[in-house]
Amino acid sequence: MNFLHQLLTVLTLASLNYATPTFAAGEKVPTPFSEIITVEPVAMGQHNAFVGMTMVGEVIYIFYRHDKTHVSVTGNLWERHSSDYGKTWSQPTTLYTGEHLLVDYPEVLKKDPLSKADTRDPRAVTSPDGKFLIVACFVTLAHQKSEEPDSNDPEDINRRHTNKILTVILKTPIINGVPDFKNKKISVVDEKANRSPLTGTLFYHKNKLYTSTYGSRTTFFESADDGETWQQVGLCFQVPSQGGSDEISANESTTTMVGDTMVSIARPLKNKYGIYAKSTDNGRTWGDYANSPERLDGLHAVTLNNGRIAVIGRKNSLPRGTFLYVFNSADYSQEGELFQVAANGYKTGMDRGYPSIIRHRDKFFVAWYDGKLNPKPNRNKHNSTGVYFRQLDYDPQTYTFSYGTQKNTRKQ
């Protein structure tokens, strides 16, 4: 991984008020490390991407999509876990395929007998009482139109015909500290609409679970039973037909809680900046939109202290790579700190990122995917990608994050 080993990155957050964590006698304390860990190595012809992550006790669980190409009709979710804070990982197991939806929704096969199920873009969270591990993903029921890459279609969108998109929730009971994936319950957030989950919205607040979907607008949902049933509660980042504009319509966003305020940060479709909005009634209504300084793709957020938020995502402008952006104030419109979690080492163009970030005591863990440029003639069409992980160390005495051997990339 020498291409990723650069200079030291340090971020000073002098106004944070963070107490030094304490540990019970004999309790295992995370060992600091900064190297990038390969969870799923790059293998030619394998597309392992779109990462979700959570913790159950002291064990880290990672979920990601496995298939042969970025866009297909046969992707499924793999799971790995680590009991040593990411240094070593279990062998992958298949968590979910989505194929049962072709039976649950027979009208799809009746209309298009060639349809298959593609499962992707997981996010994960553990319930506050420690009883359930929740994974949200979306399943596209579609058929493959072409196996050959198209130079005019770099994202491979037109290689399949989509019939239905469903947001799926996997509710897994945790028994004696271990997720019982064989007995997970499967539910659909909204059966009537073709919507897929936003990239970074799955969290608990006051024992209720929240997620959001996007179709023609961003729709927020609330669950009082750990994801088995859902109630639609509000709209945000609306397209013109819902009273918004192209500049603020967003198909990727992340939402987190700052106290009792929901803050949703999004990648708009046309605006060169990021945008954000706030809700003080659990997503029922949203305030005016405002620009945030940095536009990232594949967003995921974690709340820090004093109203600050750290957002991780893919940066497509130079320098490219997976970046963490820390807002310097609670209005989220001021300049913050932007630094590189992982360089775009393989220089694949667009096929990388979709990261996840979680907090554990005074540590932060991040995971993402990156790709390798395939030989011609499939270059930029069938990129091979792997999954990576690293620990971000946090010093509560000096209010600094350190990212190991990383280049200082203060706001550019």
Secondary structure by P-SEA (a helix, b strand, c coil): cccccbbbbbbbcccccccccccccccccbbbbccccccccccccbbbccccccccccbbbbbbbbcccccccbbbbbbbbbccccccccccccccccccccccccccccccccbbbbbcbbbbbbcccccbbbbbbcccccccccccccccccccccccccccccbbbbbbbbccccccccbbbbbbcccccccccccccccccccbbbbbbbcccbbbbbbcccccbbbbccccccccccccccccccccbbbbbcccbbbbbbbcccccbbbbcccccccccccbbbbccccccbbbbbbbccbbbbbbbbbcccccccbbbbbcccccccbbbbbbcccccccccccccbbbbbbcccbbbbbbbbbbbbcccccccccccbbbbbbbbbbccccccccccccccccc
